[in-house]
Amino acid sequence: MKNKARTARSDLDAILAAGFVCHLGVLVDGTPRVVPTVYGATADALFFHGSVATPSLMRAPEAEVCVTVTHVDGVVLARSLFEHSVNFRSAMVYGVPRLVENEDEKLEGLRVVTEQAAPGQWDYARRPNRKELAATSLLALGLNEASVKVRTGPPDDAGSEDAALGLWAGVLPLHAVPGAPVPDPALPEGIALPPHLRR
């Protein structure tokens, strides 16, 4: 599917900026595992929690991993089932991650992860203390090796003999939209929703 490939760095950056959940593919004791986790992206790296994979990565620190980010933009409904498809944007980032051990870099990486999921939350909530930082594993993966693919548009069978079937064809768009915030049941009365979440 070379026609879906994108080589511009801006396409990779846009896909990474549009989400905050990735899937980490890693070998754990010789068995492949794919683990969902949150991430944050900078111009140079992906930061993500390593607690589920760190023991394996630390035993084999030169092990290559694959991190994927996918956005589903629509279901492509064709006249024939064979031509059905999905409109999507996806990125696969390959490399050998490193454990972030420097406290300042770890704080910055955690800030990036937090802000990717909920912009403004890092300055609102209490930040990690030393004990919490010590108990948190954070991995950094460079963005030097990546594969980006995108599919957009209508079904591909408009010019085929199936076009004469008289069946509806098109795209069912899909969008991830934030809902109204739901307060913690234990929240005392009078604590207002902060402006960054209201936005």
PyMOL commands that place a pseudoatom at each C-alpha (Angstrom):
pseudoatom trace, name=CA, resn=MET, resi=1, chain=A, elem=C, hetatm=0, pos=[0.000, 0.000, 0.000]
pseudoatom trace, name=CA, resn=LYS, resi=2, chain=A, elem=C, hetatm=0, pos=[2.716, 2.459, -1.002]
pseudoatom trace, name=CA, resn=ASN, resi=3, chain=A, elem=C, hetatm=0, pos=[0.044, 4.901, -2.187]
pseudoatom trace, name=CA, resn=LYS, resi=4, chain=A, elem=C, hetatm=0, pos=[-0.926, 5.451, 1.456]
pseudoatom trace, name=CA, resn=ALA, resi=5, chain=A, elem=C, hetatm=0, pos=[2.630, 6.251, 2.587]
pseudoatom trace, name=CA, resn=ARG, resi=6, chain=A, elem=C, hetatm=0, pos=[3.563, 9.772, 3.645]
pseudoatom trace, name=CA, resn=THR, resi=7, chain=A, elem=C, hetatm=0, pos=[7.157, 10.922, 3.884]
pseudoatom trace, name=CA, resn=ALA, resi=8, chain=A, elem=C, hetatm=0, pos=[6.809, 14.518, 5.103]
pseudoatom trace, name=CA, resn=ARG, resi=9, chain=A, elem=C, hetatm=0, pos=[7.874, 14.987, 8.714]
pseudoatom trace, name=CA, resn=SER, resi=10, chain=A, elem=C, hetatm=0, pos=[4.879, 17.290, 9.189]
pseudoatom trace, name=CA, resn=ASP, resi=11, chain=A, elem=C, hetatm=0, pos=[2.532, 14.320, 8.635]
pseudoatom trace, name=CA, resn=LEU, resi=12, chain=A, elem=C, hetatm=0, pos=[4.226, 12.353, 11.437]
pseudoatom trace, name=CA, resn=ASP, resi=13, chain=A, elem=C, hetatm=0, pos=[4.120, 15.369, 13.760]
pseudoatom trace, name=CA, resn=ALA, resi=14, chain=A, elem=C, hetatm=0, pos=[0.416, 15.968, 13.054]
pseudoatom trace, name=CA, resn=ILE, resi=15, chain=A, elem=C, hetatm=0, pos=[-0.546, 12.349, 13.753]
pseudoatom trace, name=CA, resn=LEU, resi=16, chain=A, elem=C, hetatm=0, pos=[1.403, 12.277, 17.015]
pseudoatom trace, name=CA, resn=ALA, resi=17, chain=A, elem=C, hetatm=0, pos=[-0.040, 15.644, 18.091]
pseudoatom trace, name=CA, resn=ALA, resi=18, chain=A, elem=C, hetatm=0, pos=[-3.617, 14.512, 17.457]
pseudoatom trace, name=CA, resn=GLY, resi=19, chain=A, elem=C, hetatm=0, pos=[-3.666, 11.738, 20.064]
pseudoatom trace, name=CA, resn=PHE, resi=20, chain=A, elem=C, hetatm=0, pos=[-2.380, 10.642, 23.440]
pseudoatom trace, name=CA, resn=VAL, resi=21, chain=A, elem=C, hetatm=0, pos=[-2.794, 6.832, 23.447]
pseudoatom trace, name=CA, resn=CYS, resi=22, chain=A, elem=C, hetatm=0, pos=[-0.253, 4.620, 21.726]
pseudoatom trace, name=CA, resn=HIS, resi=23, chain=A, elem=C, hetatm=0, pos=[0.405, 0.891, 21.535]
pseudoatom trace, name=CA, resn=LEU, resi=24, chain=A, elem=C, hetatm=0, pos=[3.854, -0.330, 22.526]
pseudoatom trace, name=CA, resn=GLY, resi=25, chain=A, elem=C, hetatm=0, pos=[5.017, -3.523, 20.836]
pseudoatom trace, name=CA, resn=VAL, resi=26, chain=A, elem=C, hetatm=0, pos=[7.774, -5.246, 22.817]
pseudoatom trace, name=CA, resn=LEU, resi=27, chain=A, elem=C, hetatm=0, pos=[9.151, -8.720, 23.423]
pseudoatom trace, name=CA, resn=VAL, resi=28, chain=A, elem=C, hetatm=0, pos=[8.601, -9.874, 27.007]
pseudoatom trace, name=CA, resn=ASP, resi=29, chain=A, elem=C, hetatm=0, pos=[10.554, -13.057, 27.764]
pseudoatom trace, name=CA, resn=GLY, resi=30, chain=A, elem=C, hetatm=0, pos=[10.546, -13.892, 24.067]
pseudoatom trace, name=CA, resn=THR, resi=31, chain=A, elem=C, hetatm=0, pos=[6.804, -13.415, 23.651]
pseudoatom trace, name=CA, resn=PRO, resi=32, chain=A, elem=C, hetatm=0, pos=[5.433, -10.414, 21.737]
pseudoatom trace, name=CA, resn=ARG, resi=33, chain=A, elem=C, hetatm=0, pos=[3.216, -8.051, 23.727]
pseudoatom trace, name=CA, resn=VAL, resi=34, chain=A, elem=C, hetatm=0, pos=[1.315, -4.996, 22.547]
pseudoatom trace, name=CA, resn=VAL, resi=35, chain=A, elem=C, hetatm=0, pos=[0.515, -2.678, 25.424]
pseudoatom trace, name=CA, resn=PRO, resi=36, chain=A, elem=C, hetatm=0, pos=[-1.679, 0.444, 25.301]
pseudoatom trace, name=CA, resn=THR, resi=37, chain=A, elem=C, hetatm=0, pos=[-0.265, 3.411, 27.183]
pseudoatom trace, name=CA, resn=VAL, resi=38, chain=A, elem=C, hetatm=0, pos=[-0.368, 7.203, 27.163]
pseudoatom trace, name=CA, resn=TYR, resi=39, chain=A, elem=C, hetatm=0, pos=[2.326, 9.232, 25.434]
pseudoatom trace, name=CA, resn=GLY, resi=40, chain=A, elem=C, hetatm=0, pos=[3.502, 12.738, 24.807]
pseudoatom trace, name=CA, resn=ALA, resi=41, chain=A, elem=C, hetatm=0, pos=[5.447, 13.894, 21.752]
pseudoatom trace, name=CA, resn=THR, resi=42, chain=A, elem=C, hetatm=0, pos=[8.103, 16.552, 21.372]
pseudoatom trace, name=CA, resn=ALA, resi=43, chain=A, elem=C, hetatm=0, pos=[9.964, 17.543, 18.223]
pseudoatom trace, name=CA, resn=ASP, resi=44, chain=A, elem=C, hetatm=0, pos=[12.543, 14.836, 18.933]
pseudoatom trace, name=CA, resn=ALA, resi=45, chain=A, elem=C, hetatm=0, pos=[10.969, 12.046, 20.964]
pseudoatom trace, name=CA, resn=LEU, resi=46, chain=A, elem=C, hetatm=0, pos=[8.000, 10.152, 22.280]
pseudoatom trace, name=CA, resn=PHE, resi=47, chain=A, elem=C, hetatm=0, pos=[7.739, 9.879, 26.051]
pseudoatom trace, name=CA, resn=PHE, resi=48, chain=A, elem=C, hetatm=0, pos=[5.600, 7.080, 27.463]
pseudoatom trace, name=CA, resn=HIS, resi=49, chain=A, elem=C, hetatm=0, pos=[5.095, 5.182, 30.696]
pseudoatom trace, name=CA, resn=GLY, resi=50, chain=A, elem=C, hetatm=0, pos=[7.341, 2.173, 30.829]
pseudoatom trace, name=CA, resn=SER, resi=51, chain=A, elem=C, hetatm=0, pos=[6.081, 0.364, 33.911]
pseudoatom trace, name=CA, resn=VAL, resi=52, chain=A, elem=C, hetatm=0, pos=[4.442, -2.478, 31.990]
pseudoatom trace, name=CA, resn=ALA, resi=53, chain=A, elem=C, hetatm=0, pos=[7.453, -3.091, 29.752]
pseudoatom trace, name=CA, resn=THR, resi=54, chain=A, elem=C, hetatm=0, pos=[10.449, -1.758, 31.672]
pseudoatom trace, name=CA, resn=PRO, resi=55, chain=A, elem=C, hetatm=0, pos=[11.568, -5.058, 33.282]
pseudoatom trace, name=CA, resn=SER, resi=56, chain=A, elem=C, hetatm=0, pos=[11.889, -6.658, 29.866]
pseudoatom trace, name=CA, resn=LEU, resi=57, chain=A, elem=C, hetatm=0, pos=[13.544, -3.609, 28.321]
pseudoatom trace, name=CA, resn=MET, resi=58, chain=A, elem=C, hetatm=0, pos=[16.000, -3.327, 31.186]
pseudoatom trace, name=CA, resn=ARG, resi=59, chain=A, elem=C, hetatm=0, pos=[17.001, -6.989, 30.845]
pseudoatom trace, name=CA, resn=ALA, resi=60, chain=A, elem=C, hetatm=0, pos=[17.612, -6.405, 27.125]
pseudoatom trace, name=CA, resn=PRO, resi=61, chain=A, elem=C, hetatm=0, pos=[18.406, -2.694, 26.890]
pseudoatom trace, name=CA, resn=GLU, resi=62, chain=A, elem=C, hetatm=0, pos=[19.260, -2.915, 23.190]
pseudoatom trace, name=CA, resn=ALA, resi=63, chain=A, elem=C, hetatm=0, pos=[15.857, -4.373, 22.273]
pseudoatom trace, name=CA, resn=GLU, resi=64, chain=A, elem=C, hetatm=0, pos=[14.021, -2.582, 19.483]
pseudoatom trace, name=CA, resn=VAL, resi=65, chain=A, elem=C, hetatm=0, pos=[10.366, -1.711, 20.016]
pseudoatom trace, name=CA, resn=CYS, resi=66, chain=A, elem=C, hetatm=0, pos=[7.568, -0.425, 17.825]
pseudoatom trace, name=CA, resn=VAL, resi=67, chain=A, elem=C, hetatm=0, pos=[5.133, 2.238, 19.001]
pseudoatom trace, name=CA, resn=THR, resi=68, chain=A, elem=C, hetatm=0, pos=[1.971, 2.831, 16.974]
pseudoatom trace, name=CA, resn=VAL, resi=69, chain=A, elem=C, hetatm=0, pos=[-0.560, 5.658, 16.973]
pseudoatom trace, name=CA, resn=THR, resi=70, chain=A, elem=C, hetatm=0, pos=[-3.744, 5.319, 14.895]
pseudoatom trace, name=CA, resn=HIS, resi=71, chain=A, elem=C, hetatm=0, pos=[-6.702, 7.631, 14.298]
pseudoatom trace, name=CA, resn=VAL, resi=72, chain=A, elem=C, hetatm=0, pos=[-9.812, 6.211, 12.615]
pseudoatom trace, name=CA, resn=ASP, resi=73, chain=A, elem=C, hetatm=0, pos=[-11.536, 8.964, 10.621]
pseudoatom trace, name=CA, resn=GLY, resi=74, chain=A, elem=C, hetatm=0, pos=[-14.288, 7.027, 8.880]
pseudoatom trace, name=CA, resn=VAL, resi=75, chain=A, elem=C, hetatm=0, pos=[-15.692, 3.734, 7.670]
pseudoatom trace, name=CA, resn=VAL, resi=76, chain=A, elem=C, hetatm=0, pos=[-15.589, 3.538, 3.870]
pseudoatom trace, name=CA, resn=LEU, resi=77, chain=A, elem=C, hetatm=0, pos=[-18.724, 1.746, 2.641]
pseudoatom trace, name=CA, resn=ALA, resi=78, chain=A, elem=C, hetatm=0, pos=[-18.440, 0.559, -0.945]
pseudoatom trace, name=CA, resn=ARG, resi=79, chain=A, elem=C, hetatm=0, pos=[-20.862, -1.161, -3.285]
pseudoatom trace, name=CA, resn=SER, resi=80, chain=A, elem=C, hetatm=0, pos=[-19.042, -4.452, -2.808]
pseudoatom trace, name=CA, resn=LEU, resi=81, chain=A, elem=C, hetatm=0, pos=[-17.790, -5.792, 0.515]
pseudoatom trace, name=CA, resn=PHE, resi=82, chain=A, elem=C, hetatm=0, pos=[-14.391, -6.422, -1.067]
pseudoatom trace, name=CA, resn=GLU, resi=83, chain=A, elem=C, hetatm=0, pos=[-13.889, -2.667, -1.562]
pseudoatom trace, name=CA, resn=HIS, resi=84, chain=A, elem=C, hetatm=0, pos=[-14.906, -1.626, 1.980]
pseudoatom trace, name=CA, resn=SER, resi=85, chain=A, elem=C, hetatm=0, pos=[-12.123, 0.188, 3.809]
pseudoatom trace, name=CA, resn=VAL, resi=86, chain=A, elem=C, hetatm=0, pos=[-11.285, 2.606, 6.609]
pseudoatom trace, name=CA, resn=ASN, resi=87, chain=A, elem=C, hetatm=0, pos=[-10.097, 6.195, 6.409]
pseudoatom trace, name=CA, resn=PHE, resi=88, chain=A, elem=C, hetatm=0, pos=[-7.255, 6.507, 8.888]
pseudoatom trace, name=CA, resn=ARG, resi=89, chain=A, elem=C, hetatm=0, pos=[-4.006, 8.197, 9.862]
pseudoatom trace, name=CA, resn=SER, resi=90, chain=A, elem=C, hetatm=0, pos=[-1.316, 6.026, 11.420]
pseudoatom trace, name=CA, resn=ALA, resi=91, chain=A, elem=C, hetatm=0, pos=[2.304, 6.223, 12.501]
pseudoatom trace, name=CA, resn=MET, resi=92, chain=A, elem=C, hetatm=0, pos=[4.704, 3.480, 13.532]
pseudoatom trace, name=CA, resn=VAL, resi=93, chain=A, elem=C, hetatm=0, pos=[7.860, 4.600, 15.327]
pseudoatom trace, name=CA, resn=TYR, resi=94, chain=A, elem=C, hetatm=0, pos=[10.747, 2.133, 15.642]
pseudoatom trace, name=CA, resn=GLY, resi=95, chain=A, elem=C, hetatm=0, pos=[13.835, 2.191, 17.787]
pseudoatom trace, name=CA, resn=VAL, resi=96, chain=A, elem=C, hetatm=0, pos=[15.523, 1.354, 21.047]
pseudoatom trace, name=CA, resn=PRO, resi=97, chain=A, elem=C, hetatm=0, pos=[13.945, 3.363, 23.865]
pseudoatom trace, name=CA, resn=ARG, resi=98, chain=A, elem=C, hetatm=0, pos=[15.921, 4.619, 26.796]
pseudoatom trace, name=CA, resn=LEU, resi=99, chain=A, elem=C, hetatm=0, pos=[14.895, 4.845, 30.409]
pseudoatom trace, name=CA, resn=VAL, resi=100, chain=A, elem=C, hetatm=0, pos=[14.690, 8.485, 31.493]
pseudoatom trace, name=CA, resn=GLU, resi=101, chain=A, elem=C, hetatm=0, pos=[16.630, 8.725, 34.743]
pseudoatom trace, name=CA, resn=ASN, resi=102, chain=A, elem=C, hetatm=0, pos=[17.556, 12.390, 35.046]
pseudoatom trace, name=CA, resn=GLU, resi=103, chain=A, elem=C, hetatm=0, pos=[15.008, 14.001, 37.395]
pseudoatom trace, name=CA, resn=ASP, resi=104, chain=A, elem=C, hetatm=0, pos=[14.659, 17.221, 35.400]
pseudoatom trace, name=CA, resn=GLU, resi=105, chain=A, elem=C, hetatm=0, pos=[14.178, 15.341, 32.138]
pseudoatom trace, name=CA, resn=LYS, resi=106, chain=A, elem=C, hetatm=0, pos=[11.722, 12.964, 33.784]
pseudoatom trace, name=CA, resn=LEU, resi=107, chain=A, elem=C, hetatm=0, pos=[9.664, 15.908, 35.052]
pseudoatom trace, name=CA, resn=GLU, resi=108, chain=A, elem=C, hetatm=0, pos=[9.712, 17.458, 31.581]
pseudoatom trace, name=CA, resn=GLY, resi=109, chain=A, elem=C, hetatm=0, pos=[8.706, 14.156, 29.986]
pseudoatom trace, name=CA, resn=LEU, resi=110, chain=A, elem=C, hetatm=0, pos=[5.835, 13.713, 32.426]
pseudoatom trace, name=CA, resn=ARG, resi=111, chain=A, elem=C, hetatm=0, pos=[4.756, 17.286, 31.726]
pseudoatom trace, name=CA, resn=VAL, resi=112, chain=A, elem=C, hetatm=0, pos=[4.702, 16.507, 27.996]
pseudoatom trace, name=CA, resn=VAL, resi=113, chain=A, elem=C, hetatm=0, pos=[2.618, 13.346, 28.565]
pseudoatom trace, name=CA, resn=THR, resi=114, chain=A, elem=C, hetatm=0, pos=[0.178, 15.179, 30.850]
pseudoatom trace, name=CA, resn=GLU, resi=115, chain=A, elem=C, hetatm=0, pos=[-0.229, 18.166, 28.555]
pseudoatom trace, name=CA, resn=GLN, resi=116, chain=A, elem=C, hetatm=0, pos=[-0.776, 15.937, 25.527]
pseudoatom trace, name=CA, resn=ALA, resi=117, chain=A, elem=C, hetatm=0, pos=[-3.803, 14.340, 27.204]
pseudoatom trace, name=CA, resn=ALA, resi=118, chain=A, elem=C, hetatm=0, pos=[-5.164, 17.388, 29.058]
pseudoatom trace, name=CA, resn=PRO, resi=119, chain=A, elem=C, hetatm=0, pos=[-3.601, 20.746, 28.146]
pseudoatom trace, name=CA, resn=GLY, resi=120, chain=A, elem=C, hetatm=0, pos=[-3.321, 22.971, 31.207]
pseudoatom trace, name=CA, resn=GLN, resi=121, chain=A, elem=C, hetatm=0, pos=[-3.469, 20.137, 33.750]
pseudoatom trace, name=CA, resn=TRP, resi=122, chain=A, elem=C, hetatm=0, pos=[0.259, 20.179, 34.578]
pseudoatom trace, name=CA, resn=ASP, resi=123, chain=A, elem=C, hetatm=0, pos=[0.002, 23.697, 36.020]
pseudoatom trace, name=CA, resn=TYR, resi=124, chain=A, elem=C, hetatm=0, pos=[-3.281, 22.914, 37.793]
pseudoatom trace, name=CA, resn=ALA, resi=125, chain=A, elem=C, hetatm=0, pos=[-2.700, 19.654, 39.665]
pseudoatom trace, name=CA, resn=ARG, resi=126, chain=A, elem=C, hetatm=0, pos=[-0.056, 18.795, 42.261]
pseudoatom trace, name=CA, resn=ARG, resi=127, chain=A, elem=C, hetatm=0, pos=[3.157, 17.727, 40.590]
pseudoatom trace, name=CA, resn=PRO, resi=128, chain=A, elem=C, hetatm=0, pos=[4.967, 14.460, 41.407]
pseudoatom trace, name=CA, resn=ASN, resi=129, chain=A, elem=C, hetatm=0, pos=[7.093, 14.411, 44.538]
pseudoatom trace, name=CA, resn=ARG, resi=130, chain=A, elem=C, hetatm=0, pos=[10.474, 12.645, 44.766]
pseudoatom trace, name=CA, resn=LYS, resi=131, chain=A, elem=C, hetatm=0, pos=[8.963, 9.389, 46.006]
pseudoatom trace, name=CA, resn=GLU, resi=132, chain=A, elem=C, hetatm=0, pos=[6.427, 9.344, 43.156]
pseudoatom trace, name=CA, resn=LEU, resi=133, chain=A, elem=C, hetatm=0, pos=[9.128, 10.176, 40.611]
pseudoatom trace, name=CA, resn=ALA, resi=134, chain=A, elem=C, hetatm=0, pos=[11.259, 7.300, 41.881]
pseudoatom trace, name=CA, resn=ALA, resi=135, chain=A, elem=C, hetatm=0, pos=[8.295, 4.933, 41.479]
pseudoatom trace, name=CA, resn=THR, resi=136, chain=A, elem=C, hetatm=0, pos=[7.551, 6.093, 37.923]
pseudoatom trace, name=CA, resn=SER, resi=137, chain=A, elem=C, hetatm=0, pos=[9.202, 4.596, 34.851]
pseudoatom trace, name=CA, resn=LEU, resi=138, chain=A, elem=C, hetatm=0, pos=[9.364, 6.841, 31.810]
pseudoatom trace, name=CA, resn=LEU, resi=139, chain=A, elem=C, hetatm=0, pos=[10.777, 5.826, 28.446]
pseudoatom trace, name=CA, resn=ALA, resi=140, chain=A, elem=C, hetatm=0, pos=[11.925, 8.056, 25.597]
pseudoatom trace, name=CA, resn=LEU, resi=141, chain=A, elem=C, hetatm=0, pos=[11.984, 6.921, 21.976]
pseudoatom trace, name=CA, resn=GLY, resi=142, chain=A, elem=C, hetatm=0, pos=[13.572, 8.979, 19.215]
pseudoatom trace, name=CA, resn=LEU, resi=143, chain=A, elem=C, hetatm=0, pos=[11.574, 9.819, 16.080]
pseudoatom trace, name=CA, resn=ASN, resi=144, chain=A, elem=C, hetatm=0, pos=[14.331, 9.019, 13.574]
pseudoatom trace, name=CA, resn=GLU, resi=145, chain=A, elem=C, hetatm=0, pos=[12.700, 5.831, 12.223]
pseudoatom trace, name=CA, resn=ALA, resi=146, chain=A, elem=C, hetatm=0, pos=[8.994, 6.029, 11.441]
pseudoatom trace, name=CA, resn=SER, resi=147, chain=A, elem=C, hetatm=0, pos=[6.418, 4.847, 8.941]
pseudoatom trace, name=CA, resn=VAL, resi=148, chain=A, elem=C, hetatm=0, pos=[3.354, 6.997, 8.237]
pseudoatom trace, name=CA, resn=LYS, resi=149, chain=A, elem=C, hetatm=0, pos=[0.285, 5.925, 6.280]
pseudoatom trace, name=CA, resn=VAL, resi=150, chain=A, elem=C, hetatm=0, pos=[-2.954, 7.763, 5.546]
pseudoatom trace, name=CA, resn=ARG, resi=151, chain=A, elem=C, hetatm=0, pos=[-6.140, 6.798, 3.709]
pseudoatom trace, name=CA, resn=THR, resi=152, chain=A, elem=C, hetatm=0, pos=[-8.731, 9.421, 2.813]
pseudoatom trace, name=CA, resn=GLY, resi=153, chain=A, elem=C, hetatm=0, pos=[-11.619, 9.763, 0.412]
pseudoatom trace, name=CA, resn=PRO, resi=154, chain=A, elem=C, hetatm=0, pos=[-14.552, 7.772, -0.943]
pseudoatom trace, name=CA, resn=PRO, resi=155, chain=A, elem=C, hetatm=0, pos=[-14.732, 4.101, -1.964]
pseudoatom trace, name=CA, resn=ASP, resi=156, chain=A, elem=C, hetatm=0, pos=[-12.583, 2.986, -4.870]
pseudoatom trace, name=CA, resn=ASP, resi=157, chain=A, elem=C, hetatm=0, pos=[-15.298, 1.162, -6.833]
pseudoatom trace, name=CA, resn=ALA, resi=158, chain=A, elem=C, hetatm=0, pos=[-17.131, 4.073, -8.506]
pseudoatom trace, name=CA, resn=GLY, resi=159, chain=A, elem=C, hetatm=0, pos=[-15.570, 3.172, -11.851]
pseudoatom trace, name=CA, resn=SER, resi=160, chain=A, elem=C, hetatm=0, pos=[-16.256, -0.556, -11.603]
pseudoatom trace, name=CA, resn=GLU, resi=161, chain=A, elem=C, hetatm=0, pos=[-19.209, -2.612, -12.834]
pseudoatom trace, name=CA, resn=ASP, resi=162, chain=A, elem=C, hetatm=0, pos=[-20.509, -2.516, -9.238]
pseudoatom trace, name=CA, resn=ALA, resi=163, chain=A, elem=C, hetatm=0, pos=[-21.437, 1.142, -9.791]
pseudoatom trace, name=CA, resn=ALA, resi=164, chain=A, elem=C, hetatm=0, pos=[-24.485, -0.112, -11.730]
pseudoatom trace, name=CA, resn=LEU, resi=165, chain=A, elem=C, hetatm=0, pos=[-25.858, -2.031, -8.728]
pseudoatom trace, name=CA, resn=GLY, resi=166, chain=A, elem=C, hetatm=0, pos=[-27.846, 0.966, -7.465]
pseudoatom trace, name=CA, resn=LEU, resi=167, chain=A, elem=C, hetatm=0, pos=[-26.414, 0.680, -3.931]
pseudoatom trace, name=CA, resn=TRP, resi=168, chain=A, elem=C, hetatm=0, pos=[-25.504, 3.584, -1.656]
pseudoatom trace, name=CA, resn=ALA, resi=169, chain=A, elem=C, hetatm=0, pos=[-21.776, 4.046, -1.134]
pseudoatom trace, name=CA, resn=GLY, resi=170, chain=A, elem=C, hetatm=0, pos=[-19.789, 6.630, 0.795]
pseudoatom trace, name=CA, resn=VAL, resi=171, chain=A, elem=C, hetatm=0, pos=[-18.044, 7.357, 4.061]
pseudoatom trace, name=CA, resn=LEU, resi=172, chain=A, elem=C, hetatm=0, pos=[-19.381, 7.177, 7.605]
pseudoatom trace, name=CA, resn=PRO, resi=173, chain=A, elem=C, hetatm=0, pos=[-17.219, 9.804, 9.375]
pseudoatom trace, name=CA, resn=LEU, resi=174, chain=A, elem=C, hetatm=0, pos=[-16.002, 9.074, 12.899]
pseudoatom trace, name=CA, resn=HIS, resi=175, chain=A, elem=C, hetatm=0, pos=[-14.858, 11.750, 15.349]
pseudoatom trace, name=CA, resn=ALA, resi=176, chain=A, elem=C, hetatm=0, pos=[-13.535, 11.560, 18.913]
pseudoatom trace, name=CA, resn=VAL, resi=177, chain=A, elem=C, hetatm=0, pos=[-15.221, 14.438, 20.742]
pseudoatom trace, name=CA, resn=PRO, resi=178, chain=A, elem=C, hetatm=0, pos=[-14.796, 15.338, 24.422]
pseudoatom trace, name=CA, resn=GLY, resi=179, chain=A, elem=C, hetatm=0, pos=[-17.984, 15.068, 26.445]
pseudoatom trace, name=CA, resn=ALA, resi=180, chain=A, elem=C, hetatm=0, pos=[-19.104, 17.149, 29.397]
pseudoatom trace, name=CA, resn=PRO, resi=181, chain=A, elem=C, hetatm=0, pos=[-16.749, 16.714, 32.379]
pseudoatom trace, name=CA, resn=VAL, resi=182, chain=A, elem=C, hetatm=0, pos=[-18.085, 14.398, 35.101]
pseudoatom trace, name=CA, resn=PRO, resi=183, chain=A, elem=C, hetatm=0, pos=[-17.005, 15.467, 38.619]
pseudoatom trace, name=CA, resn=ASP, resi=184, chain=A, elem=C, hetatm=0, pos=[-15.589, 12.978, 41.093]
pseudoatom trace, name=CA, resn=PRO, resi=185, chain=A, elem=C, hetatm=0, pos=[-18.458, 11.904, 43.417]
pseudoatom trace, name=CA, resn=ALA, resi=186, chain=A, elem=C, hetatm=0, pos=[-16.140, 12.698, 46.352]
pseudoatom trace, name=CA, resn=LEU, resi=187, chain=A, elem=C, hetatm=0, pos=[-15.596, 16.282, 45.175]
pseudoatom trace, name=CA, resn=PRO, resi=188, chain=A, elem=C, hetatm=0, pos=[-16.767, 18.814, 47.806]
pseudoatom trace, name=CA, resn=GLU, resi=189, chain=A, elem=C, hetatm=0, pos=[-19.348, 21.353, 46.735]
pseudoatom trace, name=CA, resn=GLY, resi=190, chain=A, elem=C, hetatm=0, pos=[-18.090, 24.664, 45.467]
pseudoatom trace, name=CA, resn=ILE, resi=191, chain=A, elem=C, hetatm=0, pos=[-15.038, 23.441, 43.554]
pseudoatom trace, name=CA, resn=ALA, resi=192, chain=A, elem=C, hetatm=0, pos=[-15.547, 24.814, 40.080]
pseudoatom trace, name=CA, resn=LEU, resi=193, chain=A, elem=C, hetatm=0, pos=[-14.382, 23.278, 36.842]
pseudoatom trace, name=CA, resn=PRO, resi=194, chain=A, elem=C, hetatm=0, pos=[-11.007, 24.904, 36.026]
pseudoatom trace, name=CA, resn=PRO, resi=195, chain=A, elem=C, hetatm=0, pos=[-10.832, 27.137, 32.942]
pseudoatom trace, name=CA, resn=HIS, resi=196, chain=A, elem=C, hetatm=0, pos=[-8.464, 24.855, 31.024]
pseudoatom trace, name=CA, resn=LEU, resi=197, chain=A, elem=C, hetatm=0, pos=[-11.015, 22.024, 31.178]
pseudoatom trace, name=CA, resn=ARG, resi=198, chain=A, elem=C, hetatm=0, pos=[-13.910, 24.348, 30.421]
pseudoatom trace, name=CA, resn=ARG, resi=199, chain=A, elem=C, hetatm=0, pos=[-12.097, 25.323, 27.219]
for i in range(1, 199): cmd.bond("trace and resi %d" % i, "trace and resi %d" % (i + 1))
show_as sticks, trace
zoom trace
